[in-house]
Amino acid sequence: MSRSKREIPHYYLADEMPMEKALGWLAVHNAERSITERVLPAVLQLKAVAIAAQRFGEFNGFWRDDAFEAASGAHVGVAISLRGGGLVAPAIHDVADKSLDELVANLTDLVARARAGSLRSSEMSDPSITITNLGDKGVDAVFGIIYPPQVALVGFGKPAQRVCAVDGGIRIATTVQATLAADHRSSDGHRGALFLAAINELLQTPEVLEK
């Protein structure tokens, strides 16, 4: 982390993303499923980030030898807190190509093995972008530190009811604060804003993420 803050010129962006369509779709999708098979909002966010990262490749890769190196696939690192303290961020490989059910199984397995100390070396060495989700800790937003040699990290806070302007009126809506920490050597704020907008767009069409 010290190396990251010392060497990487971070910039930060934030966007408030509506979650009502995603949560409504999940309620129907999970209605006939057992608790262990249910798709959580974090899984939708995981796949949305992976697809957006493929579209905006400058956020999906590595800064090595003073140059950006694009990743071959969207291998998303997931920040996992360990029971004894500390944090790891192993990768789920090829996230954009997997179904939501596959990602539920992958994520459940990854968390269990991370906390049991049985991760594979490839899962630790090749994440091409990382997600940190602190919604379960009750925080509104998280501004993360990039894991070198990666060039971007996406954070999600808790989904919460907030006062929003919708279609010219004011109402209560469920939203989530999404943030981007990115390396200014490989991208800029304009592209970062488009990247966050793509994540938002994907979360508004959760049925697209199911495939």
C-alpha positions in Angstrom: 0.0 0.0 0.0 2.9 2.4 0.7 4.3 1.6 -2.7 1.0 2.2 -4.3 0.5 5.7 -2.8 4.1 6.6 -3.4 4.3 5.5 -7.0 0.8 5.6 -8.5 -0.7 9.0 -9.4 -4.2 8.2 -8.2 -7.3 10.1 -9.2 -10.8 9.5 -7.8 -14.3 9.6 -9.2 -17.7 8.8 -7.6 -21.2 8.2 -9.0 -24.5 7.5 -7.3 -26.1 4.6 -9.1 -29.8 3.7 -8.9 -30.3 0.1 -7.7 -34.1 -0.4 -7.7 -34.2 -2.1 -11.1 -31.4 -4.5 -10.1 -32.9 -5.2 -6.7 -36.4 -5.8 -8.2 -35.0 -8.2 -10.8 -33.1 -10.0 -8.1 -36.2 -10.4 -5.9 -37.9 -12.2 -8.8 -34.8 -14.1 -9.8 -34.2 -15.4 -6.3 -37.8 -16.2 -5.4 -37.6 -19.9 -6.0 -34.0 -20.4 -4.9 -32.4 -21.5 -1.6 -30.4 -19.0 0.4 -27.1 -20.5 -0.8 -28.1 -20.2 -4.4 -29.4 -16.6 -4.3 -27.6 -14.0 -6.4 -26.5 -11.0 -4.3 -26.2 -7.4 -5.5 -22.4 -7.8 -5.2 -22.4 -10.4 -7.9 -24.3 -8.1 -10.3 -21.7 -5.4 -9.5 -18.9 -7.9 -10.1 -20.1 -8.8 -13.6 -21.0 -5.2 -14.5 -17.5 -4.1 -13.6 -15.9 -6.9 -15.7 -17.9 -6.1 -18.8 -17.3 -2.4 -18.5 -13.6 -3.1 -18.0 -13.5 -5.0 -21.3 -15.1 -2.1 -23.0 -12.7 0.4 -21.4 -9.5 -1.6 -21.6 -7.2 1.1 -20.1 -8.7 0.2 -16.7 -8.1 -3.6 -17.1 -4.4 -4.3 -17.0 -1.1 -3.4 -15.5 1.5 -0.7 -15.4 4.9 -2.3 -16.0 8.2 -0.9 -17.2 6.7 2.6 -17.6 4.0 1.4 -20.0 0.5 0.1 -19.8 0.0 -3.6 -20.5 -3.6 -4.7 -21.3 -4.9 -7.8 -19.7 -6.0 -10.8 -21.8 -9.2 -11.2 -19.8 -11.3 -9.5 -17.1 -9.8 -11.3 -14.0 -11.5 -9.4 -11.2 -9.8 -9.3 -7.8 -12.3 -9.4 -4.9 -11.2 -7.7 -1.6 -11.8 -10.2 1.2 -11.3 -9.5 4.9 -9.7 -12.3 6.8 -11.0 -13.5 10.2 -7.6 -12.9 11.9 -7.2 -9.5 10.4 -5.8 -8.3 7.2 -7.0 -8.3 3.6 -6.5 -10.3 0.4 -7.8 -9.7 -3.1 -7.7 -12.9 -5.1 -9.0 -13.1 -8.7 -12.1 -14.7 -10.2 -11.0 -15.4 -13.7 -12.8 -14.4 -16.9 -15.7 -12.9 -15.0 -17.4 -11.3 -18.1 -17.8 -14.7 -19.7 -19.5 -16.4 -16.8 -23.1 -16.7 -15.8 -24.4 -15.2 -12.6 -24.8 -18.7 -11.1 -21.2 -19.6 -11.9 -20.1 -16.3 -10.3 -22.1 -17.1 -7.1 -20.3 -20.5 -6.8 -16.9 -18.9 -7.6 -17.3 -16.1 -5.1 -18.5 -18.5 -2.3 -15.6 -20.8 -2.9 -13.1 -18.0 -3.1 -14.1 -16.5 0.2 -14.1 -19.8 1.9 -10.6 -20.7 0.6 -9.2 -17.2 1.3 -10.2 -17.5 5.0 -8.9 -21.1 5.1 -5.5 -20.0 3.7 -5.8 -22.3 0.6 -5.7 -19.8 -2.3 -3.9 -20.7 -5.6 -0.9 -18.6 -6.6 -2.6 -17.6 -9.9 -5.5 -16.2 -8.0 -3.2 -13.9 -6.1 -0.9 -12.9 -9.0 -3.1 -12.0 -11.9 -6.1 -9.9 -11.0 -6.4 -7.2 -13.7 -8.8 -4.9 -11.7 -10.1 -5.1 -8.2 -13.4 -4.5 -6.5 -13.9 -3.6 -2.9 -17.4 -3.7 -1.5 -18.0 -2.4 2.0 -21.7 -2.2 1.9 -22.1 -4.9 4.5 -20.1 -2.6 6.9 -22.6 0.2 6.6 -20.4 2.8 4.9 -21.8 5.0 2.1 -18.7 5.1 0.0 -15.1 3.7 -0.1 -12.2 5.3 -1.9 -9.6 2.5 -2.3 -5.9 2.3 -3.0 -4.9 0.6 -6.2 -3.1 -2.7 -6.0 0.1 -2.4 -8.1 0.7 -3.3 -10.9 -3.0 -2.9 -11.5 -4.3 0.5 -12.6 -7.8 0.7 -11.2 -10.0 -0.2 -8.3 -13.8 0.1 -8.1 -15.5 0.5 -4.7 -19.2 0.1 -3.7 -20.8 1.3 -0.5 -24.2 0.2 1.0 -27.4 0.4 -1.0 -29.6 2.8 0.9 -32.8 4.8 0.4 -32.0 8.4 -0.5 -33.9 11.5 -1.7 -33.4 11.6 -5.5 -34.7 13.7 -8.4 -36.4 11.3 -10.8 -38.2 12.4 -14.0 -38.6 15.9 -12.9 -39.9 15.0 -9.4 -38.5 14.1 -6.0 -38.9 10.7 -4.4 -37.1 8.2 -2.2 -35.0 5.7 -4.2 -32.5 3.0 -3.4 -29.0 3.9 -4.7 -25.4 2.9 -4.1 -22.3 5.1 -4.2 -19.8 3.7 -6.7 -16.2 5.0 -6.7 -13.2 4.6 -9.0 -9.6 4.9 -8.0 -7.5 5.0 -11.2 -3.9 5.4 -12.3 -3.5 8.7 -14.2 -0.7 7.3 -16.3 -3.0 4.9 -18.1 -6.3 6.8 -18.1 -7.9 10.2 -17.4 -11.0 11.5 -15.7 -13.0 11.7 -18.9 -12.5 8.0 -19.6 -13.0 7.2 -16.0 -16.4 8.9 -16.0 -17.4 6.9 -19.1 -16.3 3.7 -17.4 -18.4 4.4 -14.3 -21.3 5.4 -16.6 -21.0 2.0 -18.4 -21.2 0.2 -15.0 -24.3 2.1 -14.1 -25.9 1.4 -17.5 -25.3 -2.4 -17.0 -26.8 -2.3 -13.5 -30.0 -0.8 -15.0 -30.3 -3.9 -17.3 -29.7 -6.8 -14.9 -31.2 -9.3 -17.3 -28.3 -8.7 -19.7 -25.9 -9.6 -16.9 -27.5 -13.0 -16.3 -26.1 -14.6 -19.5 
